[in-house]
């Protein structure tokens, strides 16, 4: 059994075509709100190394997953397939633990808000991404955590649906 299939069997996740983004990750069973879905794993690198690898073509600008102001994970073959939605059904807590923020039905795509994982130190000239998620509240363009509308950001913070480093950076800037 390949490593990808083993991880997916262990976590009851399925890879399917999304019709929007290519492949994505779908629930292989009903997942209850508050349930941990997956811990994102991979090689830990610095922001400097991330930028170096992107510049050399070794990585795409979207391959690194930020877990600290200057700290990234090069995502494994399953974690990299989770797609964005402006109306997500999952979010991150701690460093890289993905949790359901709504009940997720078997067969439903599991999505998170990419902007909620990108620190305020990452400027628009470093990373933005067009969005075509199709949600009624679609922002059309994604940027760092500061580009999330204030009401949504307040909800994320109140519910604890942000990584520890994001909360720390926002608190240090008196943003939320």
N, C-alpha and C positions, 0 to 999 in steps of 0.2 A: 504494500500500500504506500503510495507516495506520501511525503510529508504533508502536502496541502490537503489531500483527501483524509489523512489521519486527523489533522487538526479540525477539519470540518466535521468529521464524524464525531469527534470528541465533543464539539461544541454545538452540534446539531444545526449547523449553518449550511446553506447551499449557495453555490455560484450559479447565477442565471443572467441572461441578457435582460437589460432594463428597458430598452426601447428609447432611452434618453442618453445615457452615459456609456453605453457598451455593457460590460459586465458589472455586476454588483453582488452584494451579499444579501440573502433572503433568509428569513426565519424558517427553520426546518420543523419547528413546533411552536405552539403558543408561548409567548414570553410575557411574564407579568411585569407591570410597572415596578421599578426599583430593583429588578433582577440584574445581576452582572451578566453581561453578554460575552465579553472578551477583554483580556489585557493585551494591549498593543505591545508587540515585542519587536526587537531587531537590534542591529548594531547601533550603539550610542556614539554619536559624533558631536563635534562642536559646530557652532554656526559658521566659523571660518572654514572648516572642512566641508560642510554642506555647500557653501558658496563655491569653494574650489571644485568640488565634484560636478556641480551644475555647470560652471564655466567650462570645464574640460569635456562635458558631454557624457560623463559617467553616470549622471543622475538627471532626472527631470526636476524642474523647480518644485514639483508637487510630491516628490518621493520622500522628502524628510518630514517628519512629524514632530513639531515643537513640543518639548516637555520642560523647558526652562528658558530663561532669557537667552542663553548662549548654548543650549543643549537640545539635541535632536535625536530621534530614532530613525534609522533607515528601515522602513517598514518591511515586514515579512510578506510573503506571497499572498496571504489571506487578508491581513489588515489593510493592505494597500487598495483592496477592492471595495471597501466601504465608501459609499458615495455621499455627497452633500445634499441637504435640503434646507431651505429657509424655514420649513415647518418640520423639524426633525422628530424622530421617535426615540432617539437615544442621545446621550451626552456623556462627557467625560468627568470623572472625579479622580481625586488623588493625582497621580502622575499620568497614567495612561489606561485607566480602567473604564471601559465603555459600559454604561448602564442604560436600561430601558427607562425612558421618562414618560412613557405611555404604554398601555398594553399593546403588544405587537402580535398580530395574528399569524398563524402558520402561513407561509407563502408571501408575506408582506416584506418588501425591501426594508432593510435596516439602514437608516441614514442618520447623520449628525451634521451640525452646523460647522463647516470648516472654519469660519471666521472666529468661532469661540475658542479655537485652539491656537490661533496665531497672535502672539504677543504684540503689545503696542510698540515695541522696538522695531518691528518689521514694517517698514514704510511702504507706501504704494509703489515706489520705484523698485522695491525688492520683490513684492508679490501682490498681485491681484489676479482675479479669475472671473471671467464672465459666467453668469449663472443662467441655467435654463431648466431649473428644477420643476417649474410649472406650478409651484405652490401659489395660492392666492396672495400671499405676502412676499412673493419673490422679490429680492433686492436687485436683481439683474446683474450686479457686479459685486464680487466679494473682495474684502480687504481684511485688515487685521481686526481684532476684537473691538476696537474703537468705532468701527463702521457699523456695528450692530445697533439697530434702533434702541433708544433708551428704555422703552417699555419692555422690550424683549430681554435686554441685558439685565434689567431689574428682576425680572422673573427668573432668569438663569441663576442670578446670585442668591435670591431668596430661597430657591429650591436646592441650592448646592450643586448646580449642574455646570460647574466650571472646574478646570484643573487647578490644583493648589497654586502653581506658579502664576497663573492668570489672576487669581484672586489677590495674591501678594502684590503683583505689579500694579493692579488697578487700585488697591488700597494705598500703596506707596505714592500714587499720583492723585489721591483723593478724588478718584473718578466715580466710584460707587461705594 
